[in-house]
Amino acid sequence: MPYYAVNRGRRTGVFETWDECAASVDKYAGARFKKFKNLADARYFVRHGKSKPLQKITTFFRTM
């Protein structure tokens, strides 16, 4: 299920339908919103106004 996060709009928060999200951001100057696949990322966007940074993957190679 997709989640729609609104960081700046009439109402901020995470919405489960596009209609709810659109009602919050339609014709709102400077609206910030984005669609997410999981709730944790959507909540992060609402709080911080940006997506979570990708985790850096460190790989160690064993040499013989």
PDBQT receptor file of N, H, CA, C and O in Angstrom, charges set to zero:
ATOM      1  N   MET A   1       0.854  -1.178   0.000  1.00  0.00    +0.000 N 
ATOM      2  CA  MET A   1       0.000   0.000   0.000  1.00  0.00    +0.000 C 
ATOM      3  C   MET A   1       0.901   1.242   0.000  1.00  0.00    +0.000 C 
ATOM      4  O   MET A   1       1.851   1.316   0.779  1.00  0.00    +0.000 OA
ATOM      5  N   PRO A   2       0.612   2.196  -0.852  1.00  0.00    +0.000 N 
ATOM      6  CA  PRO A   2       1.413   3.432  -0.851  1.00  0.00    +0.000 C 
ATOM      7  C   PRO A   2       0.993   4.379   0.271  1.00  0.00    +0.000 C 
ATOM      8  O   PRO A   2      -0.138   4.348   0.756  1.00  0.00    +0.000 OA
ATOM      9  N   TYR A   3       1.940   5.213   0.658  1.00  0.00    +0.000 N 
ATOM     10  H   TYR A   3       2.858   5.238   0.264  1.00  0.00    +0.000 HD
ATOM     11  CA  TYR A   3       1.692   6.255   1.660  1.00  0.00    +0.000 C 
ATOM     12  C   TYR A   3       2.055   7.588   1.034  1.00  0.00    +0.000 C 
ATOM     13  O   TYR A   3       3.043   7.687   0.307  1.00  0.00    +0.000 OA
ATOM     14  N   TYR A   4       1.275   8.598   1.307  1.00  0.00    +0.000 N 
ATOM     15  H   TYR A   4       0.472   8.518   1.898  1.00  0.00    +0.000 HD
ATOM     16  CA  TYR A   4       1.512   9.940   0.781  1.00  0.00    +0.000 C 
ATOM     17  C   TYR A   4       1.862  10.852   1.953  1.00  0.00    +0.000 C 
ATOM     18  O   TYR A   4       1.049  11.078   2.849  1.00  0.00    +0.000 OA
ATOM     19  N   ALA A   5       3.079  11.367   1.927  1.00  0.00    +0.000 N 
ATOM     20  H   ALA A   5       3.739  11.183   1.198  1.00  0.00    +0.000 HD
ATOM     21  CA  ALA A   5       3.564  12.190   3.033  1.00  0.00    +0.000 C 
ATOM     22  C   ALA A   5       3.527  13.655   2.632  1.00  0.00    +0.000 C 
ATOM     23  O   ALA A   5       3.968  14.020   1.542  1.00  0.00    +0.000 OA
ATOM     24  N   VAL A   6       3.000  14.491   3.516  1.00  0.00    +0.000 N 
ATOM     25  H   VAL A   6       2.642  14.195   4.402  1.00  0.00    +0.000 HD
ATOM     26  CA  VAL A   6       2.939  15.935   3.281  1.00  0.00    +0.000 C 
ATOM     27  C   VAL A   6       3.759  16.627   4.362  1.00  0.00    +0.000 C 
ATOM     28  O   VAL A   6       3.440  16.558   5.549  1.00  0.00    +0.000 OA
ATOM     29  N   ASN A   7       4.826  17.299   3.919  1.00  0.00    +0.000 N 
ATOM     30  H   ASN A   7       5.085  17.355   2.955  1.00  0.00    +0.000 HD
ATOM     31  CA  ASN A   7       5.684  18.047   4.833  1.00  0.00    +0.000 C 
ATOM     32  C   ASN A   7       5.226  19.487   4.945  1.00  0.00    +0.000 C 
ATOM     33  O   ASN A   7       5.370  20.111   5.996  1.00  0.00    +0.000 OA
ATOM     34  N   ARG A   8       4.677  20.011   3.867  1.00  0.00    +0.000 N 
ATOM     35  H   ARG A   8       4.560  19.504   3.014  1.00  0.00    +0.000 HD
ATOM     36  CA  ARG A   8       4.177  21.386   3.858  1.00  0.00    +0.000 C 
ATOM     37  C   ARG A   8       2.882  21.407   3.059  1.00  0.00    +0.000 C 
ATOM     38  O   ARG A   8       2.869  21.080   1.872  1.00  0.00    +0.000 OA
ATOM     39  N   GLY A   9       1.796  21.793   3.715  1.00  0.00    +0.000 N 
ATOM     40  H   GLY A   9       1.806  22.058   4.679  1.00  0.00    +0.000 HD
ATOM     41  CA  GLY A   9       0.484  21.832   3.073  1.00  0.00    +0.000 C 
ATOM     42  C   GLY A   9      -0.552  22.316   4.077  1.00  0.00    +0.000 C 
ATOM     43  O   GLY A   9      -0.203  22.738   5.179  1.00  0.00    +0.000 OA
ATOM     44  N   ARG A  10      -1.828  22.257   3.698  1.00  0.00    +0.000 N 
ATOM     45  H   ARG A  10      -2.111  21.915   2.802  1.00  0.00    +0.000 HD
ATOM     46  CA  ARG A  10      -2.889  22.671   4.624  1.00  0.00    +0.000 C 
ATOM     47  C   ARG A  10      -2.866  21.805   5.878  1.00  0.00    +0.000 C 
ATOM     48  O   ARG A  10      -3.021  22.301   6.994  1.00  0.00    +0.000 OA
ATOM     49  N   ARG A  11      -2.671  20.517   5.679  1.00  0.00    +0.000 N 
ATOM     50  H   ARG A  11      -2.545  20.115   4.772  1.00  0.00    +0.000 HD
ATOM     51  CA  ARG A  11      -2.511  19.553   6.775  1.00  0.00    +0.000 C 
ATOM     52  C   ARG A  11      -1.249  18.762   6.481  1.00  0.00    +0.000 C 
ATOM     53  O   ARG A  11      -1.044  18.318   5.352  1.00  0.00    +0.000 OA
ATOM     54  N   THR A  12      -0.412  18.583   7.471  1.00  0.00    +0.000 N 
ATOM     55  H   THR A  12      -0.578  18.944   8.389  1.00  0.00    +0.000 HD
ATOM     56  CA  THR A  12       0.777  17.754   7.286  1.00  0.00    +0.000 C 
ATOM     57  C   THR A  12       0.528  16.384   7.889  1.00  0.00    +0.000 C 
ATOM     58  O   THR A  12      -0.332  16.213   8.753  1.00  0.00    +0.000 OA
ATOM     59  N   GLY A  13       1.289  15.421   7.423  1.00  0.00    +0.000 N 
ATOM     60  H   GLY A  13       1.988  15.560   6.721  1.00  0.00    +0.000 HD
ATOM     61  CA  GLY A  13       1.148  14.071   7.949  1.00  0.00    +0.000 C 
ATOM     62  C   GLY A  13       1.219  13.047   6.848  1.00  0.00    +0.000 C 
ATOM     63  O   GLY A  13       1.574  13.361   5.712  1.00  0.00    +0.000 OA
ATOM     64  N   VAL A  14       0.879  11.823   7.187  1.00  0.00    +0.000 N 
ATOM     65  H   VAL A  14       0.590  11.568   8.110  1.00  0.00    +0.000 HD
ATOM     66  CA  VAL A  14       0.904  10.707   6.246  1.00  0.00    +0.000 C 
ATOM     67  C   VAL A  14      -0.536  10.322   5.926  1.00  0.00    +0.000 C 
ATOM     68  O   VAL A  14      -1.359  10.146   6.824  1.00  0.00    +0.000 OA
ATOM     69  N   PHE A  15      -0.824  10.196   4.648  1.00  0.00    +0.000 N 
ATOM     70  H   PHE A  15      -0.155  10.339   3.919  1.00  0.00    +0.000 HD
ATOM     71  CA  PHE A  15      -2.164   9.852   4.188  1.00  0.00    +0.000 C 
ATOM     72  C   PHE A  15      -2.122   8.541   3.417  1.00  0.00    +0.000 C 
ATOM     73  O   PHE A  15      -1.114   8.217   2.791  1.00  0.00    +0.000 OA
ATOM     74  N   GLU A  16      -3.212   7.792   3.463  1.00  0.00    +0.000 N 
ATOM     75  H   GLU A  16      -4.032   8.056   3.972  1.00  0.00    +0.000 HD
ATOM     76  CA  GLU A  16      -3.264   6.504   2.785  1.00  0.00    +0.000 C 
ATOM     77  C   GLU A  16      -3.891   6.579   1.395  1.00  0.00    +0.000 C 
ATOM     78  O   GLU A  16      -3.811   5.616   0.631  1.00  0.00    +0.000 OA
ATOM     79  N   THR A  17      -4.513   7.707   1.058  1.00  0.00    +0.000 N 
ATOM     80  H   THR A  17      -4.578   8.489   1.678  1.00  0.00    +0.000 HD
ATOM     81  CA  THR A  17      -5.104   7.842  -0.272  1.00  0.00    +0.000 C 
ATOM     82  C   THR A  17      -4.627   9.129  -0.930  1.00  0.00    +0.000 C 
ATOM     83  O   THR A  17      -4.318  10.114  -0.261  1.00  0.00    +0.000 OA
ATOM     84  N   TRP A  18      -4.575   9.095  -2.249  1.00  0.00    +0.000 N 
ATOM     85  H   TRP A  18      -4.826   8.294  -2.793  1.00  0.00    +0.000 HD
ATOM     86  CA  TRP A  18      -4.172  10.288  -2.981  1.00  0.00    +0.000 C 
ATOM     87  C   TRP A  18      -5.183  11.418  -2.778  1.00  0.00    +0.000 C 
ATOM     88  O   TRP A  18      -4.793  12.583  -2.709  1.00  0.00    +0.000 OA
ATOM     89  N   ASP A  19      -6.458  11.097  -2.683  1.00  0.00    +0.000 N 
ATOM     90  H   ASP A  19      -6.775  10.150  -2.739  1.00  0.00    +0.000 HD
ATOM     91  CA  ASP A  19      -7.488  12.126  -2.503  1.00  0.00    +0.000 C 
ATOM     92  C   ASP A  19      -7.266  12.927  -1.221  1.00  0.00    +0.000 C 
ATOM     93  O   ASP A  19      -7.419  14.148  -1.220  1.00  0.00    +0.000 OA
ATOM     94  N   GLU A  20      -6.908  12.252  -0.135  1.00  0.00    +0.000 N 
ATOM     95  H   GLU A  20      -6.783  11.260  -0.135  1.00  0.00    +0.000 HD
ATOM     96  CA  GLU A  20      -6.620  12.957   1.119  1.00  0.00    +0.000 C 
ATOM     97  C   GLU A  20      -5.396  13.857   0.970  1.00  0.00    +0.000 C 
ATOM     98  O   GLU A  20      -5.388  14.998   1.432  1.00  0.00    +0.000 OA
ATOM     99  N   CYS A  21      -4.382  13.335   0.331  1.00  0.00    +0.000 N 
ATOM    100  H   CYS A  21      -4.389  12.409  -0.045  1.00  0.00    +0.000 HD
ATOM    101  CA  CYS A  21      -3.157  14.108   0.121  1.00  0.00    +0.000 C 
ATOM    102  C   CYS A  21      -3.438  15.311  -0.769  1.00  0.00    +0.000 C 
ATOM    103  O   CYS A  21      -3.026  16.429  -0.460  1.00  0.00    +0.000 OA
ATOM    104  N   ALA A  22      -4.130  15.081  -1.858  1.00  0.00    +0.000 N 
ATOM    105  H   ALA A  22      -4.465  14.172  -2.109  1.00  0.00    +0.000 HD
ATOM    106  CA  ALA A  22      -4.423  16.159  -2.810  1.00  0.00    +0.000 C 
ATOM    107  C   ALA A  22      -5.219  17.277  -2.149  1.00  0.00    +0.000 C 
ATOM    108  O   ALA A  22      -4.996  18.451  -2.446  1.00  0.00    +0.000 OA
ATOM    109  N   ALA A  23      -6.130  16.935  -1.269  1.00  0.00    +0.000 N 
ATOM    110  H   ALA A  23      -6.311  15.982  -1.027  1.00  0.00    +0.000 HD
ATOM    111  CA  ALA A  23      -6.914  17.961  -0.580  1.00  0.00    +0.000 C 
ATOM    112  C   ALA A  23      -6.022  18.860   0.270  1.00  0.00    +0.000 C 
ATOM    113  O   ALA A  23      -6.327  20.035   0.476  1.00  0.00    +0.000 OA
ATOM    114  N   SER A  24      -4.927  18.304   0.758  1.00  0.00    +0.000 N 
ATOM    115  H   SER A  24      -4.679  17.350   0.590  1.00  0.00    +0.000 HD
ATOM    116  CA  SER A  24      -4.009  19.065   1.601  1.00  0.00    +0.000 C 
ATOM    117  C   SER A  24      -3.054  19.944   0.798  1.00  0.00    +0.000 C 
ATOM    118  O   SER A  24      -2.631  20.992   1.285  1.00  0.00    +0.000 OA
ATOM    119  N   VAL A  25      -2.708  19.537  -0.422  1.00  0.00    +0.000 N 
ATOM    120  H   VAL A  25      -3.051  18.685  -0.818  1.00  0.00    +0.000 HD
ATOM    121  CA  VAL A  25      -1.669  20.258  -1.173  1.00  0.00    +0.000 C 
ATOM    122  C   VAL A  25      -2.170  21.008  -2.406  1.00  0.00    +0.000 C 
ATOM    123  O   VAL A  25      -1.464  21.875  -2.922  1.00  0.00    +0.000 OA
ATOM    124  N   ASP A  26      -3.360  20.697  -2.882  1.00  0.00    +0.000 N 
ATOM    125  H   ASP A  26      -3.934  19.993  -2.463  1.00  0.00    +0.000 HD
ATOM    126  CA  ASP A  26      -3.874  21.331  -4.097  1.00  0.00    +0.000 C 
ATOM    127  C   ASP A  26      -3.993  22.848  -3.912  1.00  0.00    +0.000 C 
ATOM    128  O   ASP A  26      -4.636  23.324  -2.977  1.00  0.00    +0.000 OA
ATOM    129  N   LYS A  27      -3.370  23.582  -4.807  1.00  0.00    +0.000 N 
ATOM    130  H   LYS A  27      -2.848  23.195  -5.566  1.00  0.00    +0.000 HD
ATOM    131  CA  LYS A  27      -3.368  25.049  -4.816  1.00  0.00    +0.000 C 
ATOM    132  C   LYS A  27      -2.746  25.644  -3.548  1.00  0.00    +0.000 C 
ATOM    133  O   LYS A  27      -3.074  26.767  -3.164  1.00  0.00    +0.000 OA
ATOM    134  N   TYR A  28      -1.867  24.909  -2.914  1.00  0.00    +0.000 N 
ATOM    135  H   TYR A  28      -1.601  23.997  -3.226  1.00  0.00    +0.000 HD
ATOM    136  CA  TYR A  28      -1.133  25.404  -1.749  1.00  0.00    +0.000 C 
ATOM    137  C   TYR A  28       0.275  25.762  -2.230  1.00  0.00    +0.000 C 
ATOM    138  O   TYR A  28       1.041  24.886  -2.630  1.00  0.00    +0.000 OA
ATOM    139  N   ALA A  29       0.605  27.041  -2.188  1.00  0.00    +0.000 N 
ATOM    140  H   ALA A  29      -0.018  27.753  -1.863  1.00  0.00    +0.000 HD
ATOM    141  CA  ALA A  29       1.909  27.501  -2.673  1.00  0.00    +0.000 C 
ATOM    142  C   ALA A  29       3.033  26.905  -1.829  1.00  0.00    +0.000 C 
ATOM    143  O   ALA A  29       3.013  26.998  -0.601  1.00  0.00    +0.000 OA
ATOM    144  N   GLY A  30       3.998  26.303  -2.484  1.00  0.00    +0.000 N 
ATOM    145  H   GLY A  30       4.014  26.227  -3.481  1.00  0.00    +0.000 HD
ATOM    146  CA  GLY A  30       5.153  25.738  -1.792  1.00  0.00    +0.000 C 
ATOM    147  C   GLY A  30       4.897  24.393  -1.136  1.00  0.00    +0.000 C 
ATOM    148  O   GLY A  30       5.636  23.993  -0.236  1.00  0.00    +0.000 OA
ATOM    149  N   ALA A  31       3.864  23.692  -1.571  1.00  0.00    +0.000 N 
ATOM    150  H   ALA A  31       3.263  24.017  -2.302  1.00  0.00    +0.000 HD
ATOM    151  CA  ALA A  31       3.550  22.388  -0.983  1.00  0.00    +0.000 C 
ATOM    152  C   ALA A  31       4.706  21.418  -1.209  1.00  0.00    +0.000 C 
ATOM    153  O   ALA A  31       5.344  21.418  -2.262  1.00  0.00    +0.000 OA
ATOM    154  N   ARG A  32       4.959  20.597  -0.202  1.00  0.00    +0.000 N 
ATOM    155  H   ARG A  32       4.441  20.597   0.653  1.00  0.00    +0.000 HD
ATOM    156  CA  ARG A  32       5.989  19.554  -0.293  1.00  0.00    +0.000 C 
ATOM    157  C   ARG A  32       5.336  18.234   0.067  1.00  0.00    +0.000 C 
ATOM    158  O   ARG A  32       4.860  18.049   1.187  1.00  0.00    +0.000 OA
ATOM    159  N   PHE A  33       5.317  17.313  -0.897  1.00  0.00    +0.000 N 
ATOM    160  H   PHE A  33       5.704  17.464  -1.806  1.00  0.00    +0.000 HD
ATOM    161  CA  PHE A  33       4.695  16.016  -0.670  1.00  0.00    +0.000 C 
ATOM    162  C   PHE A  33       5.372  14.974  -1.535  1.00  0.00    +0.000 C 
ATOM    163  O   PHE A  33       6.013  15.297  -2.535  1.00  0.00    +0.000 OA
ATOM    164  N   LYS A  34       5.223  13.716  -1.138  1.00  0.00    +0.000 N 
ATOM    165  H   LYS A  34       4.702  13.453  -0.325  1.00  0.00    +0.000 HD
ATOM    166  CA  LYS A  34       5.880  12.630  -1.864  1.00  0.00    +0.000 C 
ATOM    167  C   LYS A  34       5.201  11.311  -1.527  1.00  0.00    +0.000 C 
ATOM    168  O   LYS A  34       4.648  11.143  -0.440  1.00  0.00    +0.000 OA
ATOM    169  N   LYS A  35       5.250  10.380  -2.470  1.00  0.00    +0.000 N 
ATOM    170  H   LYS A  35       5.700  10.516  -3.352  1.00  0.00    +0.000 HD
ATOM    171  CA  LYS A  35       4.679   9.046  -2.298  1.00  0.00    +0.000 C 
ATOM    172  C   LYS A  35       5.777   8.082  -1.827  1.00  0.00    +0.000 C 
ATOM    173  O   LYS A  35       6.905   8.127  -2.318  1.00  0.00    +0.000 OA
ATOM    174  N   PHE A  36       5.432   7.214  -0.872  1.00  0.00    +0.000 N 
ATOM    175  H   PHE A  36       4.515   7.178  -0.473  1.00  0.00    +0.000 HD
ATOM    176  CA  PHE A  36       6.384   6.252  -0.332  1.00  0.00    +0.000 C 
ATOM    177  C   PHE A  36       5.784   4.859  -0.298  1.00  0.00    +0.000 C 
ATOM    178  O   PHE A  36       4.565   4.692  -0.270  1.00  0.00    +0.000 OA
ATOM    179  N   LYS A  37       6.657   3.862  -0.301  1.00  0.00    +0.000 N 
ATOM    180  H   LYS A  37       7.647   3.997  -0.324  1.00  0.00    +0.000 HD
ATOM    181  CA  LYS A  37       6.212   2.471  -0.214  1.00  0.00    +0.000 C 
ATOM    182  C   LYS A  37       6.069   1.993   1.219  1.00  0.00    +0.000 C 
ATOM    183  O   LYS A  37       5.351   1.028   1.481  1.00  0.00    +0.000 OA
ATOM    184  N   ASN A  38       6.755   2.667   2.164  1.00  0.00    +0.000 N 
ATOM    185  H   ASN A  38       7.338   3.451   1.950  1.00  0.00    +0.000 HD
ATOM    186  CA  ASN A  38       6.629   2.218   3.553  1.00  0.00    +0.000 C 
ATOM    187  C   ASN A  38       6.407   3.405   4.488  1.00  0.00    +0.000 C 
ATOM    188  O   ASN A  38       6.787   4.539   4.199  1.00  0.00    +0.000 OA
ATOM    189  N   LEU A  39       5.787   3.102   5.599  1.00  0.00    +0.000 N 
ATOM    190  H   LEU A  39       5.478   2.180   5.834  1.00  0.00    +0.000 HD
ATOM    191  CA  LEU A  39       5.351   4.110   6.552  1.00  0.00    +0.000 C 
ATOM    192  C   LEU A  39       6.523   4.827   7.234  1.00  0.00    +0.000 C 
ATOM    193  O   LEU A  39       6.459   6.034   7.465  1.00  0.00    +0.000 OA
ATOM    194  N   ALA A  40       7.577   4.101   7.551  1.00  0.00    +0.000 N 
ATOM    195  H   ALA A  40       7.629   3.120   7.363  1.00  0.00    +0.000 HD
ATOM    196  CA  ALA A  40       8.721   4.711   8.243  1.00  0.00    +0.000 C 
ATOM    197  C   ALA A  40       9.351   5.812   7.391  1.00  0.00    +0.000 C 
ATOM    198  O   ALA A  40       9.682   6.878   7.912  1.00  0.00    +0.000 OA
ATOM    199  N   ASP A  41       9.521   5.573   6.098  1.00  0.00    +0.000 N 
ATOM    200  H   ASP A  41       9.253   4.707   5.675  1.00  0.00    +0.000 HD
ATOM    201  CA  ASP A  41      10.107   6.584   5.215  1.00  0.00    +0.000 C 
ATOM    202  C   ASP A  41       9.173   7.780   5.058  1.00  0.00    +0.000 C 
ATOM    203  O   ASP A  41       9.627   8.923   4.985  1.00  0.00    +0.000 OA
ATOM    204  N   ALA A  42       7.878   7.516   5.006  1.00  0.00    +0.000 N 
ATOM    205  H   ALA A  42       7.510   6.588   5.065  1.00  0.00    +0.000 HD
ATOM    206  CA  ALA A  42       6.906   8.611   4.884  1.00  0.00    +0.000 C 
ATOM    207  C   ALA A  42       6.941   9.495   6.130  1.00  0.00    +0.000 C 
ATOM    208  O   ALA A  42       6.898  10.720   6.020  1.00  0.00    +0.000 OA
ATOM    209  N   ARG A  43       7.018   8.892   7.299  1.00  0.00    +0.000 N 
ATOM    210  H   ARG A  43       7.053   7.896   7.389  1.00  0.00    +0.000 HD
ATOM    211  CA  ARG A  43       7.085   9.667   8.546  1.00  0.00    +0.000 C 
ATOM    212  C   ARG A  43       8.367  10.491   8.618  1.00  0.00    +0.000 C 
ATOM    213  O   ARG A  43       8.346  11.627   9.091  1.00  0.00    +0.000 OA
ATOM    214  N   TYR A  44       9.470   9.934   8.156  1.00  0.00    +0.000 N 
ATOM    215  H   TYR A  44       9.486   9.011   7.771  1.00  0.00    +0.000 HD
ATOM    216  CA  TYR A  44      10.739  10.664   8.138  1.00  0.00    +0.000 C 
ATOM    217  C   TYR A  44      10.599  11.911   7.262  1.00  0.00    +0.000 C 
ATOM    218  O   TYR A  44      11.058  12.989   7.640  1.00  0.00    +0.000 OA
ATOM    219  N   PHE A  45       9.969  11.770   6.095  1.00  0.00    +0.000 N 
ATOM    220  H   PHE A  45       9.596  10.895   5.788  1.00  0.00    +0.000 HD
ATOM    221  CA  PHE A  45       9.779  12.906   5.195  1.00  0.00    +0.000 C 
ATOM    222  C   PHE A  45       8.924  13.997   5.842  1.00  0.00    +0.000 C 
ATOM    223  O   PHE A  45       9.221  15.182   5.696  1.00  0.00    +0.000 OA
ATOM    224  N   VAL A  46       7.883  13.610   6.542  1.00  0.00    +0.000 N 
ATOM    225  H   VAL A  46       7.641  12.647   6.660  1.00  0.00    +0.000 HD
ATOM    226  CA  VAL A  46       7.020  14.598   7.205  1.00  0.00    +0.000 C 
ATOM    227  C   VAL A  46       7.835  15.393   8.219  1.00  0.00    +0.000 C 
ATOM    228  O   VAL A  46       7.700  16.614   8.298  1.00  0.00    +0.000 OA
ATOM    229  N   ARG A  47       8.672  14.720   8.991  1.00  0.00    +0.000 N 
ATOM    230  H   ARG A  47       8.781  13.728   8.927  1.00  0.00    +0.000 HD
ATOM    231  CA  ARG A  47       9.468  15.379  10.028  1.00  0.00    +0.000 C 
ATOM    232  C   ARG A  47      10.598  16.230   9.473  1.00  0.00    +0.000 C 
ATOM    233  O   ARG A  47      10.840  17.336   9.957  1.00  0.00    +0.000 OA
ATOM    234  N   HIS A  48      11.295  15.720   8.456  1.00  0.00    +0.000 N 
ATOM    235  H   HIS A  48      11.099  14.822   8.062  1.00  0.00    +0.000 HD
ATOM    236  CA  HIS A  48      12.534  16.350   8.003  1.00  0.00    +0.000 C 
ATOM    237  C   HIS A  48      12.447  17.054   6.645  1.00  0.00    +0.000 C 
ATOM    238  O   HIS A  48      13.351  17.806   6.281  1.00  0.00    +0.000 OA
ATOM    239  N   GLY A  49      11.391  16.822   5.910  1.00  0.00    +0.000 N 
ATOM    240  H   GLY A  49      10.656  16.211   6.205  1.00  0.00    +0.000 HD
ATOM    241  CA  GLY A  49      11.232  17.482   4.614  1.00  0.00    +0.000 C 
ATOM    242  C   GLY A  49      12.109  16.929   3.514  1.00  0.00    +0.000 C 
ATOM    243  O   GLY A  49      12.255  17.549   2.461  1.00  0.00    +0.000 OA
ATOM    244  N   LYS A  50      12.694  15.764   3.751  1.00  0.00    +0.000 N 
ATOM    245  H   LYS A  50      12.575  15.261   4.607  1.00  0.00    +0.000 HD
ATOM    246  CA  LYS A  50      13.524  15.116   2.738  1.00  0.00    +0.000 C 
ATOM    247  C   LYS A  50      13.477  13.614   2.975  1.00  0.00    +0.000 C 
ATOM    248  O   LYS A  50      13.089  13.150   4.047  1.00  0.00    +0.000 OA
ATOM    249  N   SER A  51      13.876  12.867   1.963  1.00  0.00    +0.000 N 
ATOM    250  H   SER A  51      14.191  13.244   1.092  1.00  0.00    +0.000 HD
ATOM    251  CA  SER A  51      13.902  11.415   2.089  1.00  0.00    +0.000 C 
ATOM    252  C   SER A  51      15.072  10.993   2.963  1.00  0.00    +0.000 C 
ATOM    253  O   SER A  51      16.056  11.719   3.104  1.00  0.00    +0.000 OA
ATOM    254  N   LYS A  52      14.947   9.815   3.542  1.00  0.00    +0.000 N 
ATOM    255  H   LYS A  52      14.148   9.226   3.427  1.00  0.00    +0.000 HD
ATOM    256  CA  LYS A  52      16.029   9.264   4.360  1.00  0.00    +0.000 C 
ATOM    257  C   LYS A  52      17.262   9.085   3.486  1.00  0.00    +0.000 C 
ATOM    258  O   LYS A  52      17.151   8.641   2.343  1.00  0.00    +0.000 OA
ATOM    259  N   PRO A  53      18.429   9.423   4.008  1.00  0.00    +0.000 N 
ATOM    260  CA  PRO A  53      19.643   9.162   3.235  1.00  0.00    +0.000 C 
ATOM    261  C   PRO A  53      19.855   7.657   3.092  1.00  0.00    +0.000 C 
ATOM    262  O   PRO A  53      19.531   6.884   3.993  1.00  0.00    +0.000 OA
ATOM    263  N   LEU A  54      20.391   7.264   1.971  1.00  0.00    +0.000 N 
ATOM    264  H   LEU A  54      20.654   7.892   1.238  1.00  0.00    +0.000 HD
ATOM    265  CA  LEU A  54      20.674   5.850   1.773  1.00  0.00    +0.000 C 
ATOM    266  C   LEU A  54      21.820   5.441   2.682  1.00  0.00    +0.000 C 
ATOM    267  O   LEU A  54      22.773   6.194   2.884  1.00  0.00    +0.000 OA
ATOM    268  N   GLN A  55      21.712   4.251   3.220  1.00  0.00    +0.000 N 
ATOM    269  H   GLN A  55      20.938   3.640   3.056  1.00  0.00    +0.000 HD
ATOM    270  CA  GLN A  55      22.781   3.768   4.082  1.00  0.00    +0.000 C 
ATOM    271  C   GLN A  55      23.966   3.353   3.229  1.00  0.00    +0.000 C 
ATOM    272  O   GLN A  55      23.812   2.677   2.211  1.00  0.00    +0.000 OA
ATOM    273  N   LYS A  56      25.125   3.759   3.649  1.00  0.00    +0.000 N 
ATOM    274  H   LYS A  56      25.250   4.308   4.475  1.00  0.00    +0.000 HD
ATOM    275  CA  LYS A  56      26.340   3.413   2.936  1.00  0.00    +0.000 C 
ATOM    276  C   LYS A  56      26.687   1.961   3.252  1.00  0.00    +0.000 C 
ATOM    277  O   LYS A  56      26.732   1.553   4.412  1.00  0.00    +0.000 OA
ATOM    278  N   ILE A  57      26.927   1.209   2.213  1.00  0.00    +0.000 N 
ATOM    279  H   ILE A  57      26.891   1.540   1.270  1.00  0.00    +0.000 HD
ATOM    280  CA  ILE A  57      27.269  -0.199   2.387  1.00  0.00    +0.000 C 
ATOM    281  C   ILE A  57      28.784  -0.325   2.292  1.00  0.00    +0.000 C 
ATOM    282  O   ILE A  57      29.397   0.079   1.303  1.00  0.00    +0.000 OA
ATOM    283  N   THR A  58      29.359  -0.880   3.313  1.00  0.00    +0.000 N 
ATOM    284  H   THR A  58      28.861  -1.208   4.116  1.00  0.00    +0.000 HD
ATOM    285  CA  THR A  58      30.803  -1.074   3.328  1.00  0.00    +0.000 C 
ATOM    286  C   THR A  58      31.080  -2.551   3.148  1.00  0.00    +0.000 C 
ATOM    287  O   THR A  58      30.531  -3.396   3.856  1.00  0.00    +0.000 OA
ATOM    288  N   THR A  59      31.937  -2.849   2.191  1.00  0.00    +0.000 N 
ATOM    289  H   THR A  59      32.383  -2.163   1.615  1.00  0.00    +0.000 HD
ATOM    290  CA  THR A  59      32.282  -4.230   1.917  1.00  0.00    +0.000 C 
ATOM    291  C   THR A  59      33.747  -4.452   2.255  1.00  0.00    +0.000 C 
ATOM    292  O   THR A  59      34.613  -3.661   1.881  1.00  0.00    +0.000 OA
ATOM    293  N   PHE A  60      34.001  -5.504   2.943  1.00  0.00    +0.000 N 
ATOM    294  H   PHE A  60      33.298  -6.147   3.246  1.00  0.00    +0.000 HD
ATOM    295  CA  PHE A  60      35.380  -5.860   3.281  1.00  0.00    +0.000 C 
ATOM    296  C   PHE A  60      35.753  -7.120   2.513  1.00  0.00    +0.000 C 
ATOM    297  O   PHE A  60      34.999  -8.093   2.466  1.00  0.00    +0.000 OA
ATOM    298  N   PHE A  61      36.919  -7.074   1.922  1.00  0.00    +0.000 N 
ATOM    299  H   PHE A  61      37.531  -6.284   1.959  1.00  0.00    +0.000 HD
ATOM    300  CA  PHE A  61      37.419  -8.246   1.200  1.00  0.00    +0.000 C 
ATOM    301  C   PHE A  61      38.587  -8.830   1.985  1.00  0.00    +0.000 C 
ATOM    302  O   PHE A  61      39.451  -8.104   2.478  1.00  0.00    +0.000 OA
ATOM    303  N   ARG A  62      38.594 -10.095   2.086  1.00  0.00    +0.000 N 
ATOM    304  H   ARG A  62      37.893 -10.684   1.686  1.00  0.00    +0.000 HD
ATOM    305  CA  ARG A  62      39.695 -10.764   2.769  1.00  0.00    +0.000 C 
ATOM    306  C   ARG A  62      40.726 -11.174   1.729  1.00  0.00    +0.000 C 
ATOM    307  O   ARG A  62      40.404 -11.868   0.764  1.00  0.00    +0.000 OA
ATOM    308  N   THR A  63      41.921 -10.758   1.923  1.00  0.00    +0.000 N 
ATOM    309  H   THR A  63      42.182 -10.194   2.707  1.00  0.00    +0.000 HD
ATOM    310  CA  THR A  63      42.978 -11.120   0.989  1.00  0.00    +0.000 C 
ATOM    311  C   THR A  63      43.779 -12.293   1.552  1.00  0.00    +0.000 C 
ATOM    312  O   THR A  63      43.955 -12.426   2.763  1.00  0.00    +0.000 OA
ATOM    313  N   MET A  64      44.239 -13.106   0.675  1.00  0.00    +0.000 N 
ATOM    314  H   MET A  64      44.096 -12.998  -0.309  1.00  0.00    +0.000 HD
ATOM    315  CA  MET A  64      44.998 -14.279   1.121  1.00  0.00    +0.000 C 
ATOM    316  C   MET A  64      46.437 -14.137   0.734  1.00  0.00    +0.000 C 
ATOM    317  O   MET A  64      47.243 -15.023   1.020  1.00  0.00    +0.000 OA
TER     318      MET A  64
